[in-house]
Amino acid sequence: MSTPLRTSYPVPVNDLIPAARSLATELGEIPSQNRLMKHLRVGKDKAKAVHAALTDEHADTRPETHLHSVPDADDTEPIETAAEVAPEEFPQVSELVDPVSPDRAGWRKWASRVVRRGGISPADETTTETDARPIRSWPVLLLALPAFVAVWSGWVGLGELTGFGVVHPLPGIADGFTINSAITLPIGVETYAAFALRVWLSGRVPARARKFAKHTALSALILGALGQVAYHLLEAQGVTSAPWPITTAVACLPVAVLGMGAALAHLINTRENGSNR
């Protein structure tokens, strides 16, 4: 690292250029005027003059766009470069080589890399915005709207046929507050099916949790489909009270969903080890 000049008398601009050139070589670029003022301990005018001199030197020594053989400082035999390659085939030249530094070692390093690799691969380019752009999920909402209406009405209708209905959940506290318990069926079954499906496909949970989510998600979807079929068959036949097997199965659904949800949450938050795989 070069040391700043320490003088007690004005130094001519020409005497400052070697120290400024050494600083530019260390930085790999032409230093700013503020950096020159601090390093050379000079005023703004002299720093501006030195900066202009370095810029002129760089303009005089900067290589052409088409590269030619660049002799090595330690070897009289020139190395192979990309002289025959069109500039548009190598868009990363300005990124691989410091165009400001007067040192030609950077050009030699780039040329050697081109010869060794046979050109710059497109894989060197950074990921484009098109590749990184996520797939939009808003169409799922559009698909879910009609399904929500059909599923909700089917479960509520089946619940009313199996004994679910308006209840007073807070007797003695809020006697006027009522709720239709039939809504517990679509909320519980369909919500769990969607949640377990997401856990299964996320790939970010332990293997046991993923396996459990897969089986229970498919089971919940099948139960949902059977519930819709049962309701529409009973409704088409004008049945006002579902048979006892259907009533029994529907009555057990809230308990089953609670158990599956609690088990899945436990498996997600449990670290997988050798004893529970």
C-alpha positions, 0 to 999 in steps of 0.5 A, a space after each residue: 500500500 503506497 503511503 501519502 505524500 508528506 511535504 511541507 512545501 508545494 509540490 508540482 503536479 508532475 511530481 504528484 503523478 507517479 504517486 497517483 499512478 501507484 495509487 490507481 494501480 493498487 485500487 484497480 481504477 482511477 481514484 476520485 478527486 477527493 481520494 487524491 486530495 486525501 492521499 496526496 495532501 493537496 488542494 482541489 485544483 491540483 487533485 483535479 489536474 492529477 485526475 485529468 492527467 491519469 484520465 489522459 494516460 488511461 485514454 492513451 493506453 486503453 486497448 482496442 475493442 478487438 483484442 490482439 496478442 498481448 505479450 507477457 511481461 515474463 515471456 517473449 512469446 505472446 499468448 492466444 487471445 480472442 482476436 477472431 471473435 466478434 465483440 458481441 459474442 462476449 458481452 461480459 468483457 467489461 465485467 471480467 476486465 478492469 477497463 480503467 487500470 493501465 495494467 495489462 495483466 487483467 487483459 491477459 487473464 481474461 484472454 487466457 480464460 477465454 482460450 481455456 474455456 472456449 468462450 464465455 458460456 451463457 451460464 456465466 450470465 446472472 439469472 434473468 428476471 424471466 427465470 426468477 419470476 414466480 408463477 402467479 397463483 391468483 387463478 386458484 382463487 378464481 377456481 375456488 369460488 364456484 367450488 366454495 359455493 358448491 362445497 359449502 352448500 353441500 356440507 351444510 345441507 348434509 349436516 342439516 339432514 344428519 341432525 346438525 342445525 341451529 344451536 345456542 353455544 352460550 346458554 345463560 351467557 348470551 341466550 340470543 346468540 345462535 349458530 348453525 353447527 352445520 358450517 363446522 363440516 365444510 370449515 373443518 374437512 375442506 380446510 384440513 384437506 387444503 392445509 394437508 395438501 400444502 404441507 405434503 407438496 411443500 417438501 419442507 417438513 420431515 418425512 413422517 409429517 409429509 407422509 402423514 399429510 399425503 395420506 390424510 389430505 387424500 382421505 379428506 378429499 375423498 371424504 369431501 367428495 363422498 359427502 357431496 355425493 351423499 347429499 345430492 343423492 338424498 336431496 334428489 330422492 327427497 329424503 328429509 332425514 339421512 340414514 343412520 350410517 351416514 349420520 354416524 359418519 358425518 357426526 364423527 367428522 369434526 372429531 376426526 379432523 381435529 385429531 388429524 390436524 393436531 397430529 399433523 401439527 405435532 409431526 411438523 414441529 418434531 425433528 426427525 431422528 434415527 428413532 422416528 424415521 
